[in-house]
Structure formats: C-alpha cells, structure tokens
Amino acid sequence: MSSSSRLLSVDALRGFDMFWILGGELLFAALYHLTGQPLWQRLDMQVHHSLWHGFTAYDGIFPLFIFLAGTALGLGSEAVAGQPFAARRRLYLMALKRLALLLVFGVLYNHGWGSGLPAEWGEVRYASVLGRIGLAWFVAAMLVWHCQPRVWLGVALTILLGYWALLAGHLDNPALTPNAWVDAHFLPGIHYHQMPADPEGLLSTLPAVVNALLGVMAGRLLKGVLPPWQKAARLAAMGFGLLLLGYLWALVLPLNKTLWTSSFVLVTSGWSALLLALFYALIDVLRLRWLGWFFAVIGANAIVIYLASSLVDWRYIANSLLGQWIAALSPAAQPLAAALALLAVQWLVLAWLYRRQIFIKV
C-alpha cells in the first residue's frame, strides 16, 4: 500500500465528509418534518456549527479534510532532505503550485469579489477553507520531507502549547482575542460575516497544521508493515487517546472551532482517526468495498464538487429535473424528497466522472 490510491477507505471517508456539505445536512430536518420523531431533531442539532464554545459533529467536517490531506501525505511521501536540490525542485514546485491553486480556488469558492472585475481588492475575502487546507498541508509537507517524525511531534507540541498560552485569558469576547487583532492588522479584505476573527483567519490556521501532522502519522501507520487488523487497532487507539487528551484539555481550554483551540485540534483529530480506523477496517480489511463505493465516488473528485457546491445552482437543476414529482408528494414528504434529489443530481455527475476514470486533483 504505497500510496493513498491503494486505500479505497481514504477516498470513501473523504467522500463521507463531503456528503454532508453537498446536502446531507438537510436530511435530519427533513426526516423530523416527515415523522415528528425527536431523534431526528436531536440529530439535526449536530449538523449545525457551534456559535462559539462547544462542539457538534458538523464542527468536525473541516478538520477531517485537513487530517485526510495529512493521511494522503503520510501514505505517499518520503523524506527528501538528503537528495540534491535538482531532485527536490520538482517537489517544491508541485507543493507551491498546489498551495497557490487552493488559495485561488478558496477565493473563488467564496465568490471572490462579488461585484465582478475589475476587483475591489479590499472587498475580497481571502481566507477560506481550501486556503487553510493548502497552508496546513504545505507546512506538513515541508516537515515530512525534511525532518524526522520526532521533529514533527516537537513542532506539534510547541504549536499546541504555545497557542494555548497565547489564548489564555482571551476566550470570552471574540473581539478581544489575539486572532481578532492579527486578522484586523494582517489579513486583508473582508472577514466571514464581518466577524472580528475570521474562522479561517491567519492565527487559527497555525494549530490546523497539527491536524495535518496527526493525519500524516495515521498515514504512516497505515503504510507500515503491521498486519491490517493491528493497523486498525492502533489507529483506533490513537483516536481514543487523542479524544481523552482533548476532552481533558477542554476542561481548561474550551473547544472552539472559530479559534481552532488546541483542545479542538486533539478532539477533532481523535474523531478523524476513529472514523479512518472504522472505514479502513470495513473497506480495506474486511473487503466490504461495496460499502465504500458510494462515498468513494464523491471523495475521488472532492475538490471539484466542493467548488461546484458554491458555483453551481444544484437546487435549481434538481428542481428542474424532479420538481413536479416532488410537488406531487405530501407536504410532509417534500423536504426529504428535495434533499434526496439534490444529493442524487450531484452524485450522478460524480459517478459519470468516476466511471470514466476522470479524477481532477490539486
């Protein structure tokens, strides 16, 4: 298993993560509307972001993408520090190109300058989900390519402890956090919903590097020579250990997605490792590959569909194709049918790409 392409579970988990962004988060509210069962209402509460302190399942979606970017790096990359520069140059150019594309695509996803070109550069939102993934991956790649694992661990601990010290005493008022000060002085353009600290701002990107590094460690574990069940067990143990440390740390440093607190890093990486262990055990160990195929279709072109989820009006397309059939249903069933239609249209496009082995990666 020398590369991430050999592990269907990685693509499947990436696709599972993306599924909720594409419309999966609508299902629980629709099921509650149809059945009135309180269970669906409680589950629906888990597919909305925490307003400040706290943690929901939806808060874990973004960190899981970063963790999986690290996992792919751990599966496919080796140290290059001893190679001549000419041999390393290709890797450096690839890394810089990937970073630049993700930064640009992030602006594009945010609809960049809403008034069109020529741009008002002060009205662009430069911070983005894709930009943070790119930056975290880039820093992790530099460490993986040039340093030993003990150095990664040292960097991760330094970031987590240093960030904790920086935030201490500044957690209750968003406008008074160090993140707000850094973003106000050094992040150009506009912020997300004009928040004092952008959720994808500069300072909070630093601890996200640790999510990527922990993903690298998971990838190295899966790449190793241990028997498959031992790999799954160790990955699960890693997840439980991170969860324990993260929730204990949260007693003094609250879980906070906007600030991306150090406790948040450990908790989200813990859940990411557990999910990866589960998907790996079911799909790549037990060989239940049919379980992963539905999500792997999404995960194989995750960047494409993520961009399209912002730039393409999928609701309009779904309603144009299936709107009359949805309208013929009872009012209680229509939200569920509309959510399923939205997901189906996007999945069928991705399945067409998958069948033709068209994989667009950055």
Secondary structure, DSSP 4 states (H G I P E B T S, - for coil): --SGGG-HHHHHHHHHHHHHHHTGGGHHHHHHHHH--HHHHHHHHTTS--SSB---GGGGHHHHHHHHHHHHHHHH----TTS-HHHHHHHHHHHHHHHHHHHHHHHHHTTSSTT-SSP-GGG-B---HHHHHHHHHHHHHHHHHHS-HHHHHHHHHHHHHHHHHHHTT--S-GGGSHHHHHHHHH--B--GGG-SS-TT-STTHHHHHHHHHHHHHHHHHHHSSS-HHHHHHHHHHHHHHHHHHHHHHTTTS--BTTTT-HHHHHHHHHHHHHHHHHHIIIIIIS--HHHHHHHHHHHTTHHHHHHHHHHS-HHHHHHHHHHHHHHTS-TTTHHHHHHHHHHHHHHHHHHHHHHTT-----
